[in-house]
Amino acid sequence: MSDYALLAVLVALLLGLVAGKAWERYKLRDGRWIDRRRLRETPHYMLGLNCLVDNQIDQAVEELTRATSTETDALEIQMILGNLYRQKGQVGRAITVHQGLLQRPDLRPIEHAHVLLCLGLDYRHGGFIDRALETFQEVVRLDPKNRYAFVNLQKLYEDQQQWADAAVIREKITTIDGGDDEANQQILGFLRNEVGEALMRSGDDEAAAHAFSTAIDIDARTAPAYLNLGDARERTGQAAAAIETWERLVRTVPDRAYLALDRLERAYQRTGTPHRFIELCERLIDQNPQDWRTRLALSRHHASAGRHRKAFELLLAALPHNPHGLTIHQEAWKALLALDRDPALVQEYMALTRSAVFYLDPHICVHCRYRSTELLWQCPQCHEWNTFVEERMSTAKDTAAAELGG
C-alpha cells in the first residue's frame, strides 16, 4: 500500500470517529437536533445521579423528575426513573413508565430491547412470572447477546425448577462470554446435577446417571454429582463403580471429601474391606492436619468397633481445630461414658473445652451472608451456586500453622 493510500485510510477512520462522537452527542428527534450532553449537564440530572450514588432513592427520583420537565423525550432518564420506582417497591408505577416508553414510535431496536429488559425486571419483581419470561425472551430475540436478559431467564427457570431449560440458557451465556469460563462451567455443572436429581426422583436412574456424569465432565468440582452418581450406581448393583465414584470425589475435591465418608465406610464394610476406610481417613488427615471432620468420621468408625479410647484420642485431636462444634462434643461424651469416665481423659477433655461455646456446624454464604445449619449447593436468598463455607472461629493452633505456612 502506498503512503498516500495509507494516509487516506487514516483520514477516513478519523472522520468516522468524529462523526460517531457527534452522533453520540446529538440525536435527531421529531425533526430537531438534541444535545444529549447538555441534558446530562443539567443540575437536576447531576444531582439525581449523586443522590443515586448515595442511595438516596427518594431524592434521586425527585431530581430526575425535574430533569425530565424540560426534555420530556429523555429516554434514558425515564428508564432510570422506572427502575427506581421498582426499587422502591412501586412495581405498578414502574410497569406503567416502561410500558409508556415502548409506545414511542422512534425507538431504535436496541433501545426497544433495553426498555423491554427493564419491563421484564418489573414483571419479575412483581411476581408476574409468565409475563417476565415472555418479555426476556423478546429481549434476546431483539438483542441475541444481551447477557443480562439471559441471566434473568436462567433465574426464572431455576425458580420454577425447570433445570434443563436453565442449563440451556447458561450454555448460551457461556457462548456469549466467549468460551470455557470457570464460573459458567461451575454453574452449568450444578444445573446438570439438578437435572439428574429430578430424573432420579422420577425413577429414571439410567438417565440420571448420565446427567451426573455430564455434570462432572463439565466441571470436575461438582461435588454433589459424584455423590449422586455413586448412589445411582449402588442402587443398580454396581458396588465397585459406586466406590470408584466416591473415591474420585475424595481425590478431586478434597475439601468436600467428608461428604462421601459415610457412603465409603458403608460400602467398604459390605465388600469386606473395612481397613480401606481407616487407610483413607488417615491419608486425608496426613494431607490436611486441620481436617476435623475426617477425624470425627474415623472416631465414629473406631467407636462402632468398640475401640473407644482410640475414638476419644481422635476427638481430642479434632477439638483444637473446631472447639465449638457440637457434634465433636457429643461424640466425646459418648466415648467418655463408654470408657467409664476415665479421670485423666475427663481432665484432658475439660482443659481443651474450657472456653468453648457449642454450635451446630453453621454454614454461611460468602455472597450474601445467609446462614444455614446444613451445607446447601444453592443459596435460597441470593440464589448463587456453591457459595457456602463452614464458618468457625480460627483457633490459636490454626492461626500459628497458617503463619508458619505463609
C-alpha positions as CSV (number, residue, x, y, z in Angstrom):
1,M,0.0,0.0,0.0
2,S,1.4,3.5,-1.0
3,D,1.9,6.3,1.5
4,Y,-1.0,8.2,0.0
5,A,-3.4,5.3,0.2
6,L,-2.4,4.7,3.9
7,L,-3.0,8.4,4.6
8,A,-6.4,8.3,3.0
9,V,-7.4,5.3,5.2
10,L,-6.3,7.1,8.4
11,V,-8.2,10.2,7.4
12,A,-11.3,8.2,6.7
13,L,-11.0,6.5,10.1
14,L,-10.6,9.8,11.8
15,L,-13.6,11.3,10.1
16,G,-15.7,8.2,11.1
17,L,-14.6,8.7,14.7
18,V,-15.6,12.4,14.7
19,A,-18.9,11.5,13.2
20,G,-19.6,8.9,15.8
21,K,-18.8,11.3,18.6
22,A,-21.1,13.8,17.1
23,W,-23.9,11.3,16.8
24,E,-23.4,10.3,20.4
25,R,-23.7,13.9,21.4
26,Y,-26.6,14.9,19.1
27,K,-29.6,13.0,18.0
28,L,-32.3,13.9,15.6
29,R,-35.8,13.6,17.1
30,D,-39.1,14.9,15.6
31,G,-37.1,17.0,13.1
32,R,-34.8,18.7,15.6
33,W,-31.3,18.0,16.9
34,I,-31.0,17.4,20.7
35,D,-27.7,18.0,22.5
36,R,-27.7,14.9,24.8
37,R,-24.6,16.0,26.6
38,R,-26.3,19.3,27.5
39,L,-29.1,17.3,29.1
40,R,-26.6,15.3,31.2
41,E,-25.0,18.6,32.4
42,T,-28.3,20.0,33.8
43,P,-28.0,20.4,37.6
44,H,-31.1,18.2,38.3
45,Y,-29.6,15.4,36.3
46,M,-26.3,15.5,38.0
47,L,-27.9,15.9,41.4
48,G,-30.1,12.9,40.7
49,L,-27.1,10.8,39.9
50,N,-25.3,11.9,43.0
51,C,-28.3,11.0,45.1
52,L,-28.5,7.7,43.4
53,V,-24.8,7.0,44.2
54,D,-25.5,7.9,47.9
55,N,-28.5,5.5,47.9
56,Q,-30.9,8.4,48.5
57,I,-33.6,7.0,46.3
58,D,-36.5,9.4,47.0
59,Q,-34.2,12.5,46.4
60,A,-32.9,10.8,43.2
61,V,-36.5,10.4,41.9
62,E,-37.3,14.0,42.7
63,E,-34.3,15.4,40.9
64,L,-34.5,13.2,37.9
65,T,-38.2,14.0,37.5
66,R,-37.3,17.7,37.5
67,A,-34.6,17.0,34.8
68,T,-37.2,15.5,32.5
69,S,-39.5,18.5,32.8
70,T,-37.6,20.4,30.2
71,E,-36.8,17.4,28.0
72,T,-39.8,15.1,28.1
73,D,-38.3,12.7,25.5
74,A,-35.2,11.9,27.6
75,L,-35.5,8.2,27.2
76,E,-32.6,7.2,29.5
77,I,-33.8,9.3,32.4
78,Q,-37.3,7.8,32.1
79,M,-35.8,4.3,32.1
80,I,-33.9,5.2,35.3
81,L,-37.0,6.6,36.9
82,G,-38.9,3.5,36.2
83,N,-36.2,1.3,37.7
84,L,-36.1,3.5,40.8
85,Y,-39.9,3.1,41.2
86,R,-39.3,-0.7,41.1
87,Q,-36.6,-0.4,43.7
88,K,-38.9,1.5,46.0
89,G,-41.5,-1.3,45.6
90,Q,-43.8,0.7,43.3
91,V,-43.9,-2.0,40.7
92,G,-47.1,-0.9,39.1
93,R,-45.8,2.6,38.6
94,A,-42.5,1.2,37.1
95,I,-44.5,-1.0,34.7
96,T,-46.6,2.0,33.6
97,V,-43.4,4.1,32.9
98,H,-41.7,1.3,30.9
99,Q,-44.8,0.3,29.0
100,G,-45.3,4.0,28.1
101,L,-41.8,4.2,26.7
102,L,-42.5,1.2,24.5
103,Q,-45.2,3.2,22.8
104,R,-42.7,5.7,21.4
105,P,-42.6,5.3,17.6
106,D,-39.0,6.5,17.3
107,L,-37.3,3.8,19.4
108,R,-34.4,2.1,17.8
109,P,-34.2,-1.8,18.2
110,I,-31.5,-1.6,20.8
111,E,-33.5,1.0,22.8
112,H,-36.6,-1.2,22.5
113,A,-34.6,-4.1,23.9
114,H,-33.3,-2.1,26.8
115,V,-36.8,-0.8,27.7
116,L,-38.2,-4.4,27.5
117,L,-35.4,-5.6,29.8
118,C,-36.5,-3.0,32.4
119,L,-40.1,-4.1,31.9
120,G,-39.1,-7.8,32.4
121,L,-37.4,-6.9,35.7
122,D,-40.6,-5.1,36.7
123,Y,-42.6,-8.2,36.0
124,R,-40.2,-10.5,37.8
125,H,-40.1,-8.2,40.8
126,G,-43.9,-8.2,40.9
127,G,-44.2,-11.9,40.6
128,F,-45.6,-12.0,37.1
129,I,-43.6,-15.0,36.1
130,D,-45.2,-15.7,32.7
131,R,-45.0,-12.1,31.6
132,A,-41.4,-11.8,32.7
133,L,-40.4,-15.0,30.7
134,E,-42.1,-13.7,27.6
135,T,-40.5,-10.3,28.0
136,F,-37.0,-11.5,28.5
137,Q,-37.4,-13.9,25.5
138,E,-38.4,-10.9,23.4
139,V,-35.3,-9.1,24.6
140,V,-33.0,-11.8,23.5
141,R,-34.8,-12.0,20.2
142,L,-34.1,-8.3,19.6
143,D,-30.6,-8.5,21.2
144,P,-29.2,-12.0,21.0
145,K,-26.2,-11.1,23.1
146,N,-28.0,-9.4,25.9
147,R,-26.3,-11.3,28.8
148,Y,-28.4,-9.7,31.5
149,A,-31.6,-10.9,29.9
150,F,-30.3,-14.4,29.6
151,V,-29.2,-14.4,33.3
152,N,-32.7,-13.4,34.3
153,L,-34.2,-16.1,32.2
154,Q,-32.0,-18.6,33.9
155,K,-33.0,-17.4,37.3
156,L,-36.7,-17.6,36.4
157,Y,-36.3,-21.2,35.2
158,E,-34.4,-22.0,38.4
159,D,-37.2,-20.6,40.5
160,Q,-39.6,-22.8,38.6
161,Q,-37.2,-25.8,39.0
162,Q,-37.0,-26.1,35.2
163,W,-33.4,-27.2,35.4
164,A,-33.0,-28.4,31.8
165,D,-34.2,-25.0,30.5
166,A,-31.9,-23.2,32.9
167,A,-28.9,-25.2,31.7
168,V,-29.7,-24.4,28.1
169,I,-29.7,-20.7,28.9
170,R,-26.4,-21.0,30.9
171,E,-24.8,-22.6,27.8
172,K,-25.9,-19.6,25.8
173,I,-24.4,-17.3,28.4
174,T,-21.1,-19.3,28.2
175,T,-21.1,-18.8,24.4
176,I,-21.7,-15.0,24.9
177,D,-18.8,-14.9,27.4
178,G,-16.5,-16.5,24.8
179,G,-15.6,-19.9,26.0
180,D,-14.8,-22.1,29.0
181,D,-15.2,-19.5,31.7
182,E,-14.7,-21.2,35.1
183,A,-17.7,-19.6,36.8
184,N,-20.0,-20.5,33.9
185,Q,-18.7,-24.1,34.0
186,Q,-19.3,-24.4,37.7
187,I,-22.9,-23.1,37.4
188,L,-23.6,-25.4,34.4
189,G,-22.2,-28.4,36.3
190,F,-24.6,-27.7,39.2
191,L,-27.6,-27.2,36.9
192,R,-26.9,-30.6,35.2
193,N,-26.7,-32.2,38.6
194,E,-30.1,-30.8,39.4
195,V,-31.4,-32.2,36.1
196,G,-30.0,-35.6,37.3
197,E,-31.7,-35.3,40.7
198,A,-35.1,-34.6,39.0
199,L,-34.6,-37.7,36.8
200,M,-33.6,-39.7,39.8
201,R,-36.8,-38.7,41.7
202,S,-38.8,-39.8,38.7
203,G,-37.2,-43.2,38.9
204,D,-35.1,-43.0,35.7
205,D,-31.7,-44.0,37.2
206,E,-30.0,-44.5,33.9
207,A,-30.8,-41.0,32.6
208,A,-30.0,-39.6,36.0
209,A,-26.5,-41.3,36.0
210,H,-25.9,-39.8,32.5
211,A,-26.8,-36.3,33.7
212,F,-24.5,-36.7,36.8
213,S,-21.6,-37.9,34.5
214,T,-22.3,-34.9,32.3
215,A,-22.1,-32.5,35.2
216,I,-18.7,-34.0,36.3
217,D,-17.4,-33.7,32.7
218,I,-18.4,-30.1,32.6
219,D,-16.9,-29.2,35.9
220,A,-14.9,-31.8,37.8
221,R,-15.5,-29.9,41.1
222,T,-19.3,-30.5,41.1
223,A,-19.2,-32.4,44.4
224,P,-22.9,-33.4,44.6
225,A,-22.8,-35.0,41.2
226,Y,-20.2,-37.6,42.5
227,L,-22.4,-38.4,45.5
228,N,-25.5,-38.8,43.4
229,L,-23.7,-40.8,40.6
230,G,-22.4,-43.2,43.2
231,D,-25.8,-43.5,44.8
232,A,-27.3,-44.3,41.4
233,R,-24.7,-47.0,40.7
234,E,-25.1,-48.5,44.1
235,R,-28.8,-48.9,43.6
236,T,-28.3,-50.7,40.3
237,G,-25.9,-53.2,41.9
238,Q,-22.6,-51.6,40.7
239,A,-20.9,-51.5,44.1
240,A,-17.3,-51.2,42.7
241,A,-18.3,-48.4,40.4
242,A,-20.0,-46.6,43.2
243,I,-16.9,-46.8,45.4
244,E,-14.7,-45.6,42.5
245,T,-17.0,-42.6,42.0
246,W,-16.9,-41.6,45.7
247,E,-13.2,-42.1,45.8
248,R,-12.8,-39.9,42.8
249,L,-14.7,-37.2,44.7
250,V,-12.1,-37.5,47.6
251,R,-9.2,-37.1,45.1
252,T,-10.7,-34.4,43.0
253,V,-12.5,-32.2,45.6
254,P,-10.6,-33.0,48.9
255,D,-12.2,-30.1,50.8
256,R,-15.6,-31.9,50.2
257,A,-14.2,-35.4,50.9
258,Y,-16.1,-35.7,54.2
259,L,-19.4,-35.8,52.3
260,A,-18.5,-39.2,50.9
261,L,-17.1,-40.7,54.0
262,D,-20.3,-42.3,55.4
263,R,-21.0,-43.8,52.0
264,L,-17.5,-45.2,51.6
265,E,-17.5,-46.6,55.1
266,R,-20.7,-48.5,54.4
267,A,-19.5,-49.7,51.0
268,Y,-16.2,-50.9,52.4
269,Q,-18.0,-52.8,55.1
270,R,-20.2,-54.5,52.5
271,T,-17.3,-55.5,50.4
272,G,-15.4,-56.9,53.4
273,T,-12.6,-54.3,53.3
274,P,-13.2,-52.1,56.3
275,H,-9.4,-51.4,56.6
276,R,-9.7,-49.3,53.4
277,F,-11.8,-46.8,55.3
278,I,-9.2,-46.4,58.0
279,E,-6.4,-46.0,55.5
280,L,-8.4,-43.4,53.5
281,C,-9.1,-41.3,56.6
282,E,-5.5,-41.5,57.8
283,R,-4.3,-40.4,54.4
284,L,-6.7,-37.4,54.4
285,I,-5.6,-36.4,57.9
286,D,-2.0,-36.5,56.8
287,Q,-2.8,-34.3,53.8
288,N,-4.7,-31.8,55.9
289,P,-3.8,-31.9,59.6
290,Q,-6.6,-29.4,60.3
291,D,-9.3,-31.7,59.0
292,W,-11.6,-32.2,62.0
293,R,-14.4,-33.8,60.0
294,T,-12.3,-36.8,58.9
295,R,-11.1,-37.3,62.4
296,L,-14.8,-37.3,63.6
297,A,-15.7,-39.9,60.9
298,L,-12.8,-42.1,61.8
299,S,-13.6,-41.7,65.5
300,R,-17.1,-43.0,64.9
301,H,-15.8,-45.9,62.9
302,H,-13.5,-46.9,65.8
303,A,-16.3,-46.4,68.4
304,S,-18.6,-48.7,66.4
305,A,-15.9,-51.4,66.6
306,G,-15.5,-50.9,70.3
307,R,-12.2,-49.1,70.1
308,H,-13.4,-46.2,72.4
309,R,-10.0,-45.0,73.6
310,K,-8.8,-44.7,70.0
311,A,-12.0,-42.9,69.1
312,F,-11.6,-40.5,72.0
313,E,-8.0,-39.7,71.1
314,L,-9.1,-38.7,67.6
315,L,-11.8,-36.4,69.1
316,L,-9.2,-34.8,71.3
317,A,-7.1,-34.2,68.2
318,A,-10.0,-32.7,66.3
319,L,-11.1,-30.3,69.1
320,P,-8.3,-27.7,68.8
321,H,-9.3,-27.2,65.2
322,N,-13.0,-26.8,65.9
323,P,-13.6,-26.4,69.6
324,H,-17.1,-25.1,69.2
325,G,-18.5,-27.9,67.0
326,L,-21.3,-29.6,69.0
327,T,-21.0,-32.8,67.0
328,I,-17.5,-33.4,68.3
329,H,-18.5,-32.9,71.9
330,Q,-21.5,-35.2,71.5
331,E,-19.2,-38.0,70.3
332,A,-16.7,-37.2,73.1
333,W,-19.5,-37.6,75.7
334,K,-20.4,-40.9,74.3
335,A,-16.8,-42.1,74.4
336,L,-16.3,-40.9,78.0
337,L,-19.4,-42.9,79.0
338,A,-18.1,-46.0,77.2
339,L,-14.7,-45.5,79.0
340,D,-16.4,-45.2,82.4
341,R,-15.2,-41.6,82.6
342,D,-11.5,-42.2,83.0
343,P,-10.5,-39.2,85.2
344,A,-7.3,-38.5,83.2
345,L,-9.3,-38.3,80.0
346,V,-12.0,-36.2,81.5
347,Q,-9.4,-33.7,82.8
348,E,-7.8,-33.5,79.3
349,Y,-11.2,-33.0,77.7
350,M,-12.1,-30.3,80.1
351,A,-8.9,-28.5,79.5
352,L,-9.5,-28.4,75.8
353,T,-13.1,-27.2,76.1
354,R,-13.0,-24.8,79.0
355,S,-13.7,-21.7,76.7
356,A,-15.7,-23.5,74.0
357,V,-19.2,-22.3,73.0
358,F,-21.1,-25.0,71.1
359,Y,-22.9,-24.6,67.8
360,L,-24.3,-26.9,65.1
361,D,-21.9,-26.7,62.2
362,P,-23.0,-23.4,60.8
363,H,-22.5,-22.6,57.1
364,I,-22.6,-19.2,55.6
365,C,-23.0,-17.9,52.1
366,V,-19.9,-15.8,51.2
367,H,-22.0,-13.8,48.7
368,C,-24.9,-12.6,50.9
369,R,-24.0,-13.9,54.4
370,Y,-27.1,-16.1,54.6
371,R,-26.6,-18.7,57.4
372,S,-27.6,-22.4,57.3
373,T,-27.1,-25.3,59.7
374,E,-26.5,-27.6,56.6
375,L,-24.4,-27.4,53.5
376,L,-26.5,-26.0,50.6
377,W,-25.4,-26.0,47.0
378,Q,-27.6,-23.0,46.0
379,C,-28.3,-20.1,48.4
380,P,-32.0,-19.7,49.0
381,Q,-31.5,-15.9,49.5
382,C,-29.2,-14.8,46.7
383,H,-29.6,-17.9,44.5
384,E,-25.9,-18.1,43.8
385,W,-24.3,-21.6,43.4
386,N,-21.7,-23.2,45.6
387,T,-21.2,-20.2,47.9
388,F,-21.5,-21.9,51.3
389,V,-18.4,-22.3,53.5
390,E,-18.1,-23.7,57.0
391,E,-17.9,-20.8,59.5
392,R,-15.8,-21.5,62.5
393,M,-13.6,-19.4,64.8
394,S,-9.9,-19.5,64.0
395,T,-8.0,-21.2,66.8
396,A,-4.6,-20.2,68.0
397,K,-3.3,-23.5,66.7
398,D,-4.6,-23.0,63.2
399,T,-3.5,-19.3,63.1
400,A,0.0,-20.3,64.1
401,A,0.1,-23.0,61.4
402,A,-1.2,-20.5,58.8
403,E,1.5,-18.1,59.8
404,L,4.3,-20.7,59.5
405,G,2.9,-21.8,56.2
406,G,2.9,-18.2,54.9
